[in-house]
Amino acid sequence: MRGLLVFLLFAIVSAVPVAAMAAVQVGKVVAVSGDVKIIGESSRGETPVVAESAVYLKDVVTTGADGKVKLLMKDMSVLTLGHGSKMVVREYLVNHDAGQRKSILGLLSGTLRMLVVKTFSSAGSKFEVRTPTAIAGARSTHYGVQVKGLETLALSIDGRVKVEDIGEDKHCFTEIVGGEGAYVRNDDQPCANFILPPALLNSFIGGAMMGDNKGKDAKASAAAAASEDQSFVNSNPCFGGNTNDGGDQGDNQGSDQGGYQGGFSGGNLPPGYGTGGGRSGISGGRVSPNAP
């Protein structure tokens, strides 16, 4: 009889898809508006999106023409996906003890704004957004990426963002700081840094925040968006425990997640959101006063 029970238990466990057993939660929905969908591995399929919905590794998040969604990730970074967007969580590995993070998000279309509030300084740490034409990476900053076809716009609201093309020859490799942007196109031309026109920055922020920025200038809009994000961080001070990820998430084989980072201490946002002052440390690329 005992042997039969063991056999039945083994059969039940074996019937559970591997993807479902290995699912690693990497964040949660904290605000949603309009048409938003999360498509998981084949075992979970498409799930309704409401506040507190879990976000897992490899999930694809999409927004319709009227949709927006804000995610709080396990490192306390905040992501806001604007209208008509599609993003996949490729990797999200955090090791607090080692001070290491490896976050790779794929933005296939639309608009994504990020408030990356915590710096992980260990070698190999990265926070990247990858598009069909570009890679935009930062360690601790407030920045955004917009994809229209094979054109990528990376912009820094505050902080430094490294921007490069996805090709092997790296015809585009530059760094932008607060108030600057860079286009990466599907050609062999170097990317050019430019000062973001206030109207462009304001439009981008308005499309990638849950609140309304009408009547605000670009600097006020940037501050309002950062404050909006910070409010969700502050309202989730105990987002789980303070344990580390295990295993290799790159192949979706991460071990079970023991919890999220807790005890976030506020007040770590960089000062001066918006039309930040001049550049320093620009690496490569051409500089022009206006968008190319």
C-alpha positions as CSV (number, residue, x, y, z in Angstrom):
1,M,0.0,0.0,0.0
2,R,2.8,2.4,0.9
3,G,4.5,1.6,-2.4
4,L,1.4,2.5,-4.3
5,L,1.1,5.9,-2.5
6,V,4.7,6.7,-3.3
7,F,4.1,5.8,-6.9
8,L,1.0,8.0,-7.1
9,L,2.8,10.9,-5.5
10,F,5.7,10.5,-8.0
11,A,3.2,10.4,-10.8
12,I,1.5,13.6,-9.7
13,V,4.7,15.5,-9.2
14,S,6.0,14.3,-12.6
15,A,2.8,15.6,-14.2
16,V,3.5,19.2,-13.1
17,P,5.3,21.1,-15.8
18,V,8.9,21.9,-15.1
19,A,8.4,25.6,-15.8
20,A,5.6,25.8,-13.2
21,M,7.9,24.2,-10.5
22,A,10.8,26.5,-11.4
23,A,8.7,29.7,-11.5
24,V,10.6,32.5,-9.7
25,Q,8.6,35.5,-8.6
26,V,10.6,38.7,-9.4
27,G,8.1,41.4,-8.6
28,K,4.4,42.4,-8.3
29,V,1.9,44.8,-9.9
30,V,1.3,47.9,-7.7
31,A,-0.9,49.9,-10.1
32,V,-2.7,49.1,-13.3
33,S,-5.0,51.0,-15.6
34,G,-6.7,49.9,-18.8
35,D,-5.9,46.9,-20.9
36,V,-2.9,45.0,-19.4
37,K,-1.9,41.4,-19.8
38,I,0.8,39.1,-18.3
39,I,1.6,36.1,-20.3
40,G,3.6,33.5,-18.5
41,E,5.2,30.2,-19.4
42,S,2.8,27.7,-21.2
43,S,1.9,26.2,-17.8
44,R,0.3,29.5,-16.6
45,G,-0.7,31.1,-19.9
46,E,-2.4,34.5,-19.8
47,T,-3.4,35.8,-16.4
48,P,-5.7,38.7,-15.4
49,V,-3.8,41.7,-14.1
50,V,-4.8,43.4,-10.9
51,A,-2.9,45.2,-8.1
52,E,-0.8,42.6,-6.2
53,S,-0.6,40.3,-9.2
54,A,2.7,38.4,-9.2
55,V,5.3,38.9,-11.9
56,Y,7.6,35.9,-12.6
57,L,10.8,35.4,-14.5
58,K,10.2,35.1,-18.2
59,D,6.8,36.8,-18.0
60,V,5.7,38.9,-20.9
61,V,3.8,42.1,-19.9
62,T,1.8,43.9,-22.6
63,T,-0.4,47.0,-22.5
64,G,-3.1,48.0,-24.9
65,A,-3.8,51.4,-26.4
66,D,-5.3,52.5,-23.1
67,G,-3.2,50.4,-20.8
68,K,-0.5,51.3,-18.2
69,V,1.0,49.2,-15.4
70,K,3.5,49.8,-12.6
71,L,5.7,47.0,-11.2
72,L,7.7,46.9,-8.0
73,M,10.6,44.6,-8.4
74,K,12.3,42.5,-5.8
75,D,15.3,44.9,-5.6
76,M,12.8,47.8,-5.0
77,S,13.2,49.2,-8.4
78,V,10.0,50.5,-10.0
79,L,9.0,49.9,-13.6
80,T,6.2,51.8,-15.5
81,L,5.1,50.4,-18.8
82,G,3.2,52.9,-21.0
83,H,0.5,52.5,-23.6
84,G,1.0,50.0,-26.4
85,S,4.1,48.3,-24.9
86,K,5.5,44.8,-24.7
87,M,8.2,43.8,-22.2
88,V,9.7,40.5,-21.2
89,V,11.5,39.8,-17.9
90,R,14.6,38.0,-19.2
91,E,16.7,37.8,-16.0
92,Y,16.3,39.2,-12.5
93,L,18.9,37.9,-10.2
94,V,19.7,39.6,-6.8
95,N,22.3,38.7,-4.2
96,H,22.2,41.1,-1.4
97,D,25.1,39.6,0.5
98,A,27.4,39.9,-2.5
99,G,26.0,43.3,-3.5
100,Q,25.2,41.9,-6.9
101,R,22.2,42.3,-9.3
102,K,21.7,41.0,-12.9
103,S,18.5,42.5,-14.3
104,I,17.8,42.2,-18.0
105,L,14.5,43.4,-19.4
106,G,13.5,43.1,-23.1
107,L,11.5,46.0,-24.5
108,L,10.0,45.0,-27.8
109,S,7.8,48.0,-28.3
110,G,6.4,51.0,-26.5
111,T,7.6,52.9,-23.5
112,L,9.3,51.9,-20.3
113,R,10.4,54.2,-17.5
114,M,12.5,53.0,-14.6
115,L,13.4,54.3,-11.1
116,V,16.4,52.2,-10.1
117,V,16.9,53.2,-6.5
118,K,19.5,50.8,-5.2
119,T,23.1,50.5,-6.3
120,F,24.7,47.1,-6.5
121,S,28.4,47.8,-6.9
122,S,29.9,44.3,-7.2
123,A,31.7,43.4,-10.5
124,G,29.3,41.9,-13.0
125,S,26.2,43.8,-11.6
126,K,24.0,45.3,-14.3
127,F,20.5,46.7,-14.9
128,E,19.8,46.7,-18.6
129,V,17.0,47.2,-21.1
130,R,17.5,45.5,-24.4
131,T,15.5,46.4,-27.5
132,P,15.7,45.2,-31.1
133,T,18.5,47.7,-31.8
134,A,20.0,48.8,-28.5
135,I,21.1,48.2,-24.9
136,A,20.6,50.9,-22.3
137,G,22.1,50.1,-18.9
138,A,22.4,51.9,-15.5
139,R,23.2,51.0,-11.9
140,S,21.1,53.6,-10.0
141,T,19.2,56.2,-11.8
142,H,15.8,57.4,-13.3
143,Y,15.7,56.7,-17.0
144,G,13.5,55.6,-19.9
145,V,13.5,53.7,-23.1
146,Q,11.1,54.0,-26.1
147,V,10.9,51.6,-29.0
148,K,9.3,52.5,-32.3
149,G,10.0,49.8,-34.9
150,L,13.8,49.6,-35.3
151,E,14.4,52.9,-33.6
152,T,15.3,53.1,-29.9
153,L,15.3,56.3,-27.9
154,A,17.1,56.1,-24.6
155,L,16.8,59.1,-22.2
156,S,18.1,60.0,-18.8
157,I,15.8,61.8,-16.5
158,D,18.5,61.8,-13.8
159,G,21.8,59.8,-13.5
160,R,24.1,58.2,-16.0
161,V,22.9,55.7,-18.7
162,K,25.2,53.8,-21.0
163,V,23.8,53.3,-24.5
164,E,25.1,51.0,-27.2
165,D,23.8,49.2,-30.3
166,I,23.4,45.4,-30.2
167,G,25.8,44.8,-33.1
168,E,29.3,43.3,-32.7
169,D,31.0,46.3,-34.2
170,K,29.5,48.8,-31.7
171,H,29.0,51.7,-34.0
172,C,27.0,53.3,-31.3
173,F,28.5,53.5,-27.8
174,T,27.9,56.6,-25.6
175,E,26.8,57.8,-22.1
176,I,24.0,60.2,-21.4
177,V,23.2,62.1,-18.2
178,G,20.2,63.9,-16.8
179,G,18.3,65.8,-19.5
180,E,19.9,64.0,-22.4
181,G,18.8,61.4,-24.9
182,A,20.3,59.3,-27.6
183,Y,18.8,57.5,-30.6
184,V,19.9,54.1,-31.8
185,R,18.7,53.1,-35.3
186,N,19.1,50.0,-37.4
187,D,22.0,51.4,-39.4
188,D,25.8,51.8,-39.1
189,Q,25.7,55.5,-38.0
190,P,27.1,56.5,-34.6
191,C,24.5,57.6,-32.1
192,A,24.4,61.3,-31.2
193,N,23.7,62.6,-27.7
194,F,21.3,65.5,-27.7
195,I,19.7,67.8,-25.1
196,L,16.1,66.6,-24.6
197,P,13.6,69.2,-25.7
198,P,11.2,69.8,-22.8
199,A,8.2,68.9,-24.8
200,L,9.7,65.5,-25.7
201,L,10.7,64.8,-22.1
202,N,7.3,65.9,-20.8
203,S,5.5,63.7,-23.3
204,F,7.6,60.7,-22.5
205,I,7.0,61.1,-18.7
206,G,3.3,61.7,-19.1
207,G,3.0,58.5,-21.1
208,A,4.9,56.4,-18.5
209,M,3.3,57.4,-15.2
210,M,0.0,56.6,-13.7
211,G,-0.9,60.1,-12.7
212,D,-1.5,63.2,-14.8
213,N,1.3,65.7,-15.6
214,K,-0.8,68.2,-17.5
215,G,0.1,71.7,-16.8
216,K,3.6,70.8,-15.4
217,D,6.9,71.6,-17.0
218,A,9.4,68.9,-17.7
219,K,11.3,69.2,-14.4
220,A,8.0,69.2,-12.4
221,S,6.8,66.2,-14.4
222,A,10.0,64.3,-13.6
223,A,9.8,65.1,-9.9
224,A,6.1,64.0,-9.9
225,A,6.9,60.7,-11.6
226,A,9.8,60.0,-9.2
227,S,7.6,60.9,-6.2
228,E,4.8,58.6,-7.6
229,D,7.3,55.7,-7.8
230,Q,8.8,56.4,-4.4
231,S,5.3,56.3,-2.8
232,F,4.9,52.7,-3.9
233,V,8.4,51.8,-2.5
234,N,7.5,53.5,0.8
235,S,4.1,51.7,1.0
236,N,5.9,48.3,0.6
237,P,8.7,48.5,3.2
238,C,8.5,44.8,4.0
239,F,8.3,43.3,0.6
240,G,9.2,39.8,1.8
241,G,12.5,38.9,3.5
242,N,16.1,39.7,2.7
243,T,17.3,36.5,1.1
244,N,19.3,35.8,-2.0
245,D,18.4,34.2,-5.3
246,G,20.1,30.9,-6.1
247,G,20.8,29.0,-9.3
248,D,21.1,30.3,-12.8
249,Q,18.1,32.3,-13.9
250,G,19.4,32.6,-17.4
251,D,18.0,29.1,-18.2
252,N,15.0,29.6,-16.0
253,Q,16.5,27.1,-13.5
254,G,16.6,29.5,-10.5
255,S,15.9,27.9,-7.1
256,D,12.9,28.8,-5.1
257,Q,12.8,32.4,-4.0
258,G,12.9,32.7,-0.2
259,G,11.6,36.3,-0.2
260,Y,12.2,39.9,-1.3
261,Q,14.3,42.6,0.0
262,G,12.9,44.2,3.1
263,G,13.5,47.2,5.2
264,F,14.0,49.7,2.4
265,S,15.3,53.0,3.7
266,G,13.8,55.9,1.9
267,G,15.6,59.1,0.9
268,N,18.1,57.4,-1.5
269,L,16.9,59.1,-4.6
270,P,19.4,61.3,-6.5
271,P,18.6,65.0,-6.3
272,G,17.6,67.3,-9.2
273,Y,15.2,65.3,-11.3
274,G,14.5,66.6,-14.8
275,T,16.6,68.9,-16.9
276,G,19.9,68.1,-15.3
277,G,23.0,70.1,-16.1
278,G,25.9,69.5,-18.4
279,R,27.5,66.3,-19.4
280,S,30.7,64.7,-18.3
281,G,32.5,61.5,-19.2
282,I,30.8,61.1,-22.6
283,S,32.3,58.1,-24.4
284,G,32.1,58.2,-28.2
285,G,29.2,59.5,-30.3
286,R,28.6,62.9,-31.7
287,V,27.1,65.8,-29.8
288,S,24.4,68.0,-31.3
289,P,22.2,70.6,-29.6
290,N,19.0,69.0,-31.0
291,A,17.6,65.6,-31.7
292,P,19.0,64.1,-35.0
